[in-house]
Every structure is written in structure tokens, then in C-alpha cells.
Amino acid sequence: MPAPELRYADGVNIIIVGGGETGFQIAQQLHAEQNVTVIDTDAGRARDLESLDVRFLNGNGADPEVLRAADAGTADAVIACTTNDDVNVLASLAARGLGARQTMAFVTRERYVDAFRPRGAMESIGLAIDRLIWPQRTLADQIVDIVRVPRAIDSGVFAGGMIRMLEYRLEEGDPFTGDTLLKLDLPADVLVVGRIRDDTFTVPGGDATLEPGDKTVFMGTAESMRTLSGHFTPQRRTLTVTVVGGGNVGFMVARQLHGTGVRLVIIELEAERAEKLAVWFPKALVLRGDGTDLELLEQERLEDSDVLVAVTNDDGKNLLASLLAKQLGIPKVITRVSRAQNRRLFERVGIEAPLTVRQAAVQEVLNWLRLDEADHLASIEDRAEVIELVYPLTAAPGTLAGTGSPPDGLIGAVLRRNRAIIPDGNTELLPGDHLFVVTVKDNAEAIEAWLDAIAGREQ
């Protein structure tokens, strides 16, 4: 039976190889405004995608004939995100050979990242993929960043480290509660840019208050945020971190923490893997066992840990290990969530930092595609985001008070010629300034329109 002819309307033509959870989430973000084709070997994926305005092809995305049927030769981007590294790499190379403008492959092994790096082994023989994404490494980096700031449940670093964001759940006795934001004695160059209360994210105004239980998002310069974190954890001592699960993510977390002055404990169920971890990380305590075994946790006095990181491949085990850690009184619990729909469940039972591998990866895909003028830098619990935009070159300088706040957003920082500025109402915005805006989800278009209006008024 001949493959159906696919006719595209005007717009960006994107092919997604792999209709699983990652492919579905990417298609979900793109289908309303872009022309999306999904390829998968499982014909049943077509039913999963029925709610989206996408085209579906049943076949192997690494097969050039299937890619031709999907019109890969004229595609603006081909994104290969199956669970098989080899298929993703082959699909990307084949699409590039057919003429696709850009290709991206998801991988889970470091050898592919090394092979396809610029001026690497593959490029030397004429094989190239425009972008490789290693979601597990992205997750590991995020975990380590949170681990290193006691009490923080999320963090972000922007502008080469000059601007930082931290999220805390406020407790009884914490500073910065009670008074309105206008009256708070925050460290210099720190702003409250978001608040999550009763599962709702808001950009708080000056008359808003912070209460125990609120998840509060702060933004400031790197130095000022170190001062802020000191308000929450004034005592300095050796940090003890327990990692449950020594697979890819657990290994990468341990590799970054090992030998940095952190007391590191790794719990791994498989004997052979545990032995290798003990060799790789001689300064760590490696325990062969089940991270959901309460007797093991109590026997090894793991309740003395400052942080427990649960990163097995099983959401159920991660949830149970996290709940046990909370019961033992471990102050911070960071949990890997493989299935995005489970994230809210983890939050409802009190797990404050459930992190999804795919969430960060999907955000990276959207940034790479550059479908709008904003750089989407970070997600805040899948309720809000940080975006970076440029103050129009055609606009005249104007104070922040004069331009007004962006709709459903707040300018948390300004980058001007490698200098980070935390603004107030009197801060003057200049053409070419990079604005770091905290806003509700899917609001980039409204903020771009706000900037366009400023440029139009001031011309």
C-alpha cells in the first residue's frame, strides 16, 4: 500500500521519530501552531495522538523510505526521541542525508555525546547531528544544583552564573514571612518573583505577603543569593547526601559530588553494579541493598542525611524511598519521576522536589527550535517559567515604572554588557538589554506583544 502523501500548510514542518511519552509531550507543545508528523513502529500510538492535530506514520523512523514518506527532505526539523539510542542516531543521520534542515537525537550514553561532539570522530568522516540531548545528564545537573543549596527545592542559574533563582518552601520561624513584600528586609539585589500557594502560581505584587507553607521563588545576583541562602541555613557543616539508585542518573550525581567535601552514601540493589560503584567512588559509602528497606535505612543511620536523592528507574520505588526518608526526618528529598503524570501525585503526598527527566528535555527541544523570540530558560514546577528576551533596539530608554510590568510576568533581572542588574521601578531599560522574565506558562507571545508595543510607542 503506498504511503499517504502529506501536504503541509505554511509554517514550520517538524517530524518527531518516536510517539512515546517524550514524543507526545513535544507534539503536544507544537501541534497547535506547527505542522507536526509523528513516526512510530507501534500503530497503537495513533490512538494516543488522536487528541492532537498531528499526522501519524506507522514505521521505523530510521528507514529512509519511511522518512521520505514523511517528507523529511523538506522538513525544518527532525527530532528522534525513541527509547533506542541507535534508532535515534540513525534516524537523525538519514534525515540529514535526505535534506532536513536540522536534526536532533536523544541519547542515553556518553559515547554518543563524545562521538558527535564538534570536531569529534563522526564529524571527521562527514557525519553530523545538529543537536544531541542527554536527558539523564540534564536531570543529574539539576539535582546536584539543588543538593548544593540546603533547604532549596529548586534552582536555576542564568547568564553564565551571574543570575540565580532559588525556590524555598517557607516554614514557621523563617525570615521574610508576615509583612508585605514592600516591607520585607530582603538582601540587596534579591527579588521575590513567584509564589505557589494552594497549588496556584502567582507573580506577587508589593502588597502580597508570604506565609509558612508557601513555595517562594527568589531571583538575584549570584553573590546576593548566597546571602539569601544563609538566612535559611546559617550553620555550615559537612553535607551528607544519600543516593538511592546507582544507575545512569545516580552515577552522574555521585560523580559530581564525590570528592567535594560531601559525605556520600550510595544504595544500589544489584551486586555487580554496587561493586563497580565502590571502585569508581572510593570516598563514598556504597551499600548493596534496597532503598525502600526501612530496616537498612535505620541500621545505617541514614536519618542523619541532609538530603536523600531517589533516582531508580521505578517511580513506585522512588516514591516509597522518598516517603520513608520523610518519615525518618531527612530535611530534603529529591525524587526522580519517570512519568510526567505522576509528578502531581508525588507533590500531594509531600515530596517537595519531584523532577521529571522529560520535562527539562522537552524544554530544551523548544529552545532549540526557536519558534518565538524568547529563550525559554527554566520551568518552575510546570506552572511557570523563566524566559529571556531582548529590549527592542528600536525602543527609547525607559524606566521600569514607565514601561509597566509585562502581562502576568515580572522582570526579575536585567543583563547589560555582562553586568547583572536586579531592577526596581527606577531602573532604566536600554535598547539591547536582556530581560529575564518570570511568567505564567505559555505567555511568551503576550510578553513579546508587550515589547512590540513599547517599540512601536517609542519609535
Legacy VTK file of the C-alpha trace (Angstrom):
# vtk DataFile Version 3.0
C-alpha trace
ASCII
DATASET POLYDATA
POINTS 459 float
0.000 0.000 0.000
1.596 3.342 -0.988
2.394 5.797 1.794
-0.069 8.689 2.055
1.010 11.968 0.540
1.489 14.578 3.243
0.703 18.156 2.305
1.787 20.914 4.624
0.282 24.327 5.078
2.543 27.313 5.519
4.554 27.084 8.725
7.309 25.055 10.348
7.374 21.382 9.364
8.570 19.147 12.200
8.973 15.368 12.212
9.101 13.514 15.527
10.514 9.997 15.438
9.030 8.209 18.431
5.487 8.655 19.695
6.094 7.616 23.303
5.800 9.905 26.290
8.619 12.222 25.213
7.417 12.427 21.615
3.849 13.007 22.772
4.892 15.869 25.067
6.883 17.530 22.281
3.980 17.147 19.849
1.584 18.477 22.482
3.648 21.659 22.763
3.928 22.158 18.998
0.816 20.868 17.246
-1.393 23.939 17.658
0.832 26.229 15.583
3.268 23.963 13.703
2.942 21.151 11.149
3.858 18.002 13.067
4.322 14.444 11.815
4.936 11.601 14.279
6.552 8.329 13.202
6.381 5.207 15.369
6.671 1.444 14.879
3.666 0.923 17.179
0.455 1.539 15.229
-1.369 1.915 18.540
0.374 5.237 19.108
-2.046 6.744 16.608
-4.813 6.410 19.212
-2.675 8.158 21.831
-2.191 11.080 19.453
-5.835 11.459 18.404
-6.304 14.461 20.692
-3.551 16.337 18.833
-3.605 17.892 15.371
-0.711 15.799 14.026
-0.063 13.383 11.179
0.933 9.832 12.099
3.024 7.358 10.122
3.441 3.755 11.228
7.012 2.670 10.520
10.661 2.738 11.538
11.917 6.312 11.669
15.434 5.135 10.842
14.224 3.759 7.490
14.933 6.272 4.681
11.768 5.205 2.834
9.612 5.975 5.858
11.374 9.318 6.257
10.752 10.072 2.578
7.066 9.301 3.085
7.091 11.808 5.943
8.687 14.394 3.625
11.873 14.573 5.697
13.755 16.098 2.774
11.888 19.373 3.209
11.435 19.215 6.997
12.593 22.161 9.056
13.498 19.844 11.937
13.606 16.112 12.654
13.605 15.142 16.340
14.404 11.487 17.114
13.309 10.645 20.664
12.584 6.917 20.806
13.927 4.864 23.728
16.599 3.373 21.435
19.805 5.401 21.015
20.785 3.602 17.818
17.455 4.323 16.148
17.642 7.977 17.161
21.145 8.420 15.777
20.395 6.563 12.536
17.132 8.456 12.031
18.901 11.800 12.506
21.716 10.902 10.125
19.278 9.567 7.499
17.075 12.684 7.764
20.102 14.903 7.375
21.150 12.907 4.306
17.697 13.404 2.807
17.951 17.180 3.260
16.292 18.007 6.599
17.382 21.465 7.747
18.072 20.469 11.367
18.297 17.181 13.227
18.230 16.286 16.913
18.774 12.942 18.626
18.006 11.885 22.194
20.704 9.622 23.672
21.343 7.907 26.992
25.028 7.023 26.567
28.070 9.242 26.879
29.854 7.563 23.976
27.392 9.087 21.515
27.828 12.537 23.025
31.597 12.187 22.664
31.422 10.771 19.130
29.215 13.563 17.786
30.799 16.496 19.588
32.070 19.331 17.322
35.259 18.258 15.546
34.770 14.786 17.010
35.190 11.371 15.459
31.931 11.398 13.482
32.368 14.890 12.098
35.826 13.898 10.855
34.187 11.396 8.485
31.370 13.684 7.420
28.638 12.508 9.820
26.937 15.154 11.925
23.826 15.685 14.037
22.920 19.271 14.847
21.993 18.624 18.482
22.213 15.721 20.906
20.171 15.731 24.101
21.127 13.564 27.039
18.113 13.994 29.354
19.608 11.984 32.211
22.622 14.293 32.404
20.360 17.353 32.391
18.434 15.849 35.312
21.626 14.974 37.199
22.933 18.534 36.810
19.645 19.898 38.141
19.723 17.549 41.139
23.288 18.492 42.062
22.465 22.180 41.833
19.573 21.698 44.290
21.629 19.482 46.606
24.328 22.127 46.980
21.880 24.722 48.357
20.431 23.448 51.658
16.647 23.809 52.004
16.187 24.889 48.370
13.729 22.702 46.477
14.562 24.074 43.028
17.195 26.290 41.481
18.279 27.835 38.220
21.430 29.548 37.002
21.353 32.045 34.126
23.660 34.427 32.283
26.718 32.278 32.803
26.155 32.126 36.562
25.672 35.857 37.144
21.921 35.464 37.865
20.439 32.796 40.109
16.967 31.605 41.062
16.121 29.630 44.207
12.827 28.196 45.431
12.107 27.522 49.113
9.111 26.171 50.957
8.721 28.569 53.870
8.400 27.167 57.378
7.369 28.555 60.759
10.093 30.865 62.023
11.581 31.521 58.593
12.523 35.079 57.665
10.521 37.114 55.172
7.079 35.996 56.369
4.270 38.161 57.666
4.952 41.614 56.209
4.075 42.716 52.697
6.819 42.389 50.104
7.308 46.148 50.112
8.235 45.999 53.805
10.456 42.914 53.689
14.108 43.385 54.532
15.401 41.249 51.669
19.137 41.177 50.906
20.187 43.788 48.359
19.747 42.649 44.748
17.138 39.979 45.573
13.513 39.924 44.401
10.563 37.667 45.176
9.478 36.699 41.662
6.912 33.987 42.319
4.745 32.323 44.930
2.955 28.977 44.863
0.095 28.768 47.344
-2.674 26.167 47.256
-1.184 24.756 44.041
-1.511 28.134 42.258
1.411 30.174 40.926
1.225 33.958 41.120
3.643 36.783 40.409
3.139 38.662 43.704
2.739 42.415 43.877
4.189 44.682 46.535
1.156 44.258 48.805
1.405 40.445 48.790
2.555 38.523 51.864
4.474 35.296 52.340
3.243 32.667 54.776
4.586 29.356 56.101
3.798 26.676 53.551
4.235 28.997 50.571
6.705 27.910 47.935
8.573 31.119 47.232
10.805 31.829 44.238
13.635 34.347 44.655
15.890 35.784 41.953
19.069 37.807 42.345
22.745 38.114 41.581
24.947 35.142 42.454
26.501 36.938 45.440
23.182 38.195 46.813
21.643 34.735 46.559
24.458 33.308 48.649
23.464 35.855 51.288
19.815 34.826 50.935
20.567 31.116 51.364
22.455 31.965 54.558
19.204 33.273 56.052
17.690 29.811 55.668
20.740 27.723 56.658
23.102 29.835 58.785
25.063 26.868 60.205
27.722 25.362 57.973
28.700 21.721 58.387
29.557 18.694 56.266
26.663 17.823 53.975
25.545 14.181 53.979
23.821 13.023 50.801
22.262 9.585 50.264
21.643 8.499 46.670
19.167 5.653 46.169
19.832 4.060 42.773
23.256 3.774 41.156
22.137 3.740 37.528
22.969 6.412 34.967
21.432 9.343 36.860
22.681 8.183 40.267
26.162 7.682 38.839
26.255 11.176 37.336
25.022 12.755 40.571
27.643 10.850 42.561
30.390 11.762 40.098
29.727 15.468 40.615
29.509 15.223 44.414
32.332 12.734 45.052
35.460 14.303 46.484
33.868 17.732 47.047
33.681 17.506 50.842
30.218 15.925 50.788
29.689 12.727 52.798
28.232 10.495 50.094
26.209 7.301 50.580
25.003 5.256 47.580
22.429 2.454 47.853
22.304 0.045 44.897
20.346 -3.206 44.705
22.358 -5.043 42.015
25.524 -6.628 43.395
27.677 -6.193 40.289
26.723 -2.542 39.898
27.325 -1.890 43.604
30.840 -3.341 43.323
31.622 -1.076 40.362
30.292 1.972 42.210
32.563 1.173 45.161
35.554 1.157 42.806
34.513 4.337 40.990
33.768 6.247 44.212
36.262 5.119 46.874
35.438 8.035 49.205
31.728 7.109 49.262
29.940 4.525 51.377
28.324 2.116 48.894
25.618 -0.141 50.314
24.200 -3.088 48.440
20.546 -3.124 49.268
17.046 -1.817 48.641
16.483 1.883 49.270
12.910 1.074 50.307
14.092 -1.226 53.135
13.336 0.707 56.320
15.492 -1.662 58.383
18.515 -0.928 56.170
17.908 2.812 56.344
17.666 2.734 60.145
20.577 0.339 60.571
22.896 2.620 58.617
21.532 5.713 60.417
20.556 7.307 57.138
18.171 9.555 59.050
21.291 11.666 59.669
21.374 12.542 55.953
20.752 16.131 54.944
19.468 15.089 51.516
18.087 11.890 50.042
18.067 11.562 46.251
15.847 8.769 44.893
16.746 8.108 41.254
15.938 4.493 40.425
14.100 3.727 37.178
10.945 2.782 39.110
8.557 5.580 40.146
6.982 3.347 42.789
10.328 2.632 44.460
11.323 6.286 44.283
8.052 7.298 45.901
8.358 4.735 48.695
12.012 5.604 49.371
11.071 9.274 49.498
8.178 8.713 51.894
10.425 6.651 54.178
13.011 9.433 54.078
10.349 11.962 55.103
9.272 9.647 57.924
12.884 9.443 59.136
13.057 13.238 59.192
15.540 13.793 56.355
15.182 17.539 55.638
15.371 17.475 51.840
14.140 14.757 49.482
14.729 14.935 45.732
12.918 12.370 43.636
13.126 11.270 40.031
9.721 10.931 38.354
9.809 8.976 35.099
6.186 9.537 34.137
5.148 13.188 34.000
1.578 12.427 35.114
2.941 11.096 38.421
4.527 14.414 39.376
1.399 15.880 40.994
0.875 12.640 42.952
4.365 12.974 44.425
3.663 16.595 45.366
0.334 15.730 47.005
1.971 13.248 49.367
4.574 15.810 50.439
7.536 15.216 48.123
8.751 18.756 47.526
11.254 18.252 44.699
9.918 15.685 42.207
11.924 16.108 38.995
10.970 14.750 35.595
13.654 13.786 33.081
11.438 14.564 30.127
10.273 17.973 31.334
13.732 19.524 31.058
14.376 17.702 27.785
11.160 18.952 26.170
12.043 22.487 27.250
15.457 22.057 25.617
13.795 20.974 22.373
11.551 24.047 22.323
14.523 26.336 22.926
16.471 24.666 20.141
13.642 25.144 17.653
13.483 28.899 18.414
9.826 29.147 17.423
9.441 32.504 19.147
11.708 35.384 20.090
12.075 34.226 23.699
14.649 31.878 25.171
12.771 29.534 27.497
15.337 29.071 30.244
13.632 27.153 33.033
10.323 25.751 34.190
9.033 26.403 37.702
7.188 23.248 38.780
5.492 23.100 35.379
3.366 26.094 36.443
5.531 28.997 35.334
8.770 29.662 33.501
11.733 31.963 33.154
12.206 33.439 29.687
14.850 35.743 28.277
14.016 38.483 25.788
15.831 41.499 24.377
14.562 45.036 24.963
13.851 46.311 21.427
16.673 48.120 19.669
14.068 50.484 18.192
12.677 51.477 21.590
13.778 54.523 23.530
15.166 54.045 27.055
12.504 53.985 29.726
12.212 53.262 33.428
10.629 50.037 34.569
7.878 52.054 36.243
7.252 53.909 32.991
7.050 50.828 30.767
4.936 48.891 33.246
5.230 45.243 34.110
4.772 42.635 31.384
1.370 40.895 31.435
1.293 38.086 34.033
5.023 38.478 34.497
7.829 40.230 36.307
11.274 41.320 35.137
13.456 39.616 37.721
16.843 40.594 36.297
18.470 42.594 33.510
21.754 41.701 31.826
23.622 44.656 30.344
27.097 44.183 28.840
27.974 41.300 31.169
26.585 43.087 34.217
23.608 41.692 36.117
21.098 44.235 37.437
18.230 43.383 39.784
15.710 46.087 38.872
13.294 48.275 40.774
10.810 50.809 39.459
13.525 53.398 38.831
15.766 51.073 36.807
16.180 52.364 33.267
15.828 49.814 30.477
18.087 50.363 27.482
17.871 49.016 23.919
19.676 45.697 23.752
19.212 44.850 27.441
18.471 41.178 28.080
15.387 40.837 30.265
14.884 37.761 32.451
11.144 37.497 32.934
9.290 35.181 35.305
5.841 34.498 33.919
2.969 32.042 33.891
3.190 29.199 31.382
2.609 29.743 27.659
2.733 33.527 27.999
5.759 34.331 25.815
3.601 35.582 22.956
1.812 38.114 25.200
5.130 39.380 26.563
6.569 39.690 23.057
3.491 41.745 22.113
4.137 43.947 25.178
7.683 44.589 23.988
6.497 45.231 20.427
4.041 47.818 21.767
6.867 49.548 23.643
8.960 49.656 20.481
6.023 50.983 18.491
5.153 53.702 21.005
8.706 54.909 21.330
9.741 54.989 17.668
LINES 1 460
459 0 1 2 3 4 5 6 7 8 9 10 11 12 13 14 15 16 17 18 19 20 21 22 23 24 25 26 27 28 29 30 31 32 33 34 35 36 37 38 39 40 41 42 43 44 45 46 47 48 49 50 51 52 53 54 55 56 57 58 59 60 61 62 63 64 65 66 67 68 69 70 71 72 73 74 75 76 77 78 79 80 81 82 83 84 85 86 87 88 89 90 91 92 93 94 95 96 97 98 99 100 101 102 103 104 105 106 107 108 109 110 111 112 113 114 115 116 117 118 119 120 121 122 123 124 125 126 127 128 129 130 131 132 133 134 135 136 137 138 139 140 141 142 143 144 145 146 147 148 149 150 151 152 153 154 155 156 157 158 159 160 161 162 163 164 165 166 167 168 169 170 171 172 173 174 175 176 177 178 179 180 181 182 183 184 185 186 187 188 189 190 191 192 193 194 195 196 197 198 199 200 201 202 203 204 205 206 207 208 209 210 211 212 213 214 215 216 217 218 219 220 221 222 223 224 225 226 227 228 229 230 231 232 233 234 235 236 237 238 239 240 241 242 243 244 245 246 247 248 249 250 251 252 253 254 255 256 257 258 259 260 261 262 263 264 265 266 267 268 269 270 271 272 273 274 275 276 277 278 279 280 281 282 283 284 285 286 287 288 289 290 291 292 293 294 295 296 297 298 299 300 301 302 303 304 305 306 307 308 309 310 311 312 313 314 315 316 317 318 319 320 321 322 323 324 325 326 327 328 329 330 331 332 333 334 335 336 337 338 339 340 341 342 343 344 345 346 347 348 349 350 351 352 353 354 355 356 357 358 359 360 361 362 363 364 365 366 367 368 369 370 371 372 373 374 375 376 377 378 379 380 381 382 383 384 385 386 387 388 389 390 391 392 393 394 395 396 397 398 399 400 401 402 403 404 405 406 407 408 409 410 411 412 413 414 415 416 417 418 419 420 421 422 423 424 425 426 427 428 429 430 431 432 433 434 435 436 437 438 439 440 441 442 443 444 445 446 447 448 449 450 451 452 453 454 455 456 457 458
